[in-house]
Amino acid sequence: MIAALADAFPTQAVPHAWHPLFGGRTNTAWHGVCTHHGDIVLKLYAGPARNPLFPNDPEAEAKLLQHLQPTGLAPAFLAGFETDLGVCNIYAHVPGSTWQEGVQSVAALMRKLHGLTAPKGLRRVADGSAALIAQTLQIVGRCEKIPQFLSDLPEEEVPPCGQAALLHSDIVPGNLIQSEGGLHLIDWQCPAVGDPCEDIAVFLSPAMQHLYRQSPLLETDIRDFLAAYGQDAVVARYRQLAPFYHARMAAYCLWQVENDRLAYADGLQLEVTALQRSLRP
């Protein structure tokens, strides 16, 4: 596949060697070394996502990498181009390991991200319980089974917050790289603006933690994360919305299972359990 892409490489990005990168669940990526930029990543996008929760937009990723370059939160964007096999982006490789522990550092990174000005033109995430229920029903509408947990959601509505925080919207362990210079976010193909609780919910999701690090966060980890995030109003809002976020992720896991991605089966049960737990006073 690399050979098929070679003719389309920008001159400054011609590599000496390539090694496939593993961990992503949608696109294909390689780590290479080129003369002008050193270690780089080539990402070949799988095309518009059928995914009902996480879009796959190479233009949005390129825009965000350029926007965030002065902050050091994300890799530096180098080039983008189209091929017969799909759209590609090239960006600097961030050496390090995927995040495994230390929720306080993730909370600090997330709070910094949410304080930045967002570029124009990004999609908005579901805001408030009614919008989250509507999104959940859209996902369920793509499933054969009608899950029982929808009847457990609180009747009291949580109104929209109207915020336009800059969001990654897919902050899972596999997209957090711990390097000597700190913590970095990669895989920006579904950025957004809106309620900061969106990023918090995805990171704290037991299904996502299980999929990427084989274990959900402990209750003490969740408390430590929310305390380190340090925004009382946002934390209180997240706790109100937690049942709706868990229901949405459970529906997403159900959709994945019905599409033969059986790794999500445990995540489905974890989200349903977390939903029930979040309803307790």
Steps between C-alpha positions, in 0.01 A plus 500: 500500500786739582643439153165594348504828693863587424440692178271741682740582786598864528872517410605595852320200649658215305592248771802282557300226672146434621360303792127443549341656807239305692227610737269705281158349428409691182793621290837355399824667610874450460803642678779605265818706486558767236795725424342836572266427792645201683244265653158540343160329491311434181127445554280357226133571572242230450250747358186652651412309812185297535567545868201666672709656778853568373533669156810455285594830336858544370445869423387563857806320632734706283328820614529410869863390481591834342284691747657327801862506384600794727359320806701177485186300578497321164745390228615756243320476165736459202298425186178362361423347161256278313570163340301233321495312832365792701593824671829512693640734765861513612593632842792485741537179698469544878729248670368343817249250631123500516355623827431238767478676835502839669158656442610837635723562197211426264274736694759778475542447125124492447440817699773677299343384174155616604636846574632552146319687226359262242545552125187573301302235317511213748195283564309539827443209738172410666432750780267414786300189587238538225767520229688204651181292507429593137853395400467177696171420324666564164766242587240254629309552176792337321481193726277194481446474874319759710698530825319497833724759662334791316204478738732559797604853404400786732188692403637834618653692210850644516493813278767586243797696631561688176878486537733477202807342659757350265460122517703205379192277552700175495731527801562133562825347631615409149487866395705624796877478455727545801841631393791660678345837419165418656163370385386544138177435311502323164229388254309824452266373230180582692553838673201707607378786715246493778449374853834406664316210665525321163875449533467412868235237426704330227814486713315367807298251294557151643456350153773718347736440791440126475561495126825697514656402832306184590354648817247773584604775736438448869254724683798659675655577159178666386483714815867593462451594136199721569677668791807565285287642217413766753185655354223447753216602268619273218551208741152544647355512150687185400358313800149605394559387144692181580197267459434643153864467394513140625178419312642650181824303531307181579297552182823558308647177636183315403530634145863384487410152627225467242759589237716205610744697715466268796771677700228751591279241674670545837488877452124482454456327836741739669306802373165358611644435846644853512163639394329326789771619739466860383129497589568438867485806726 
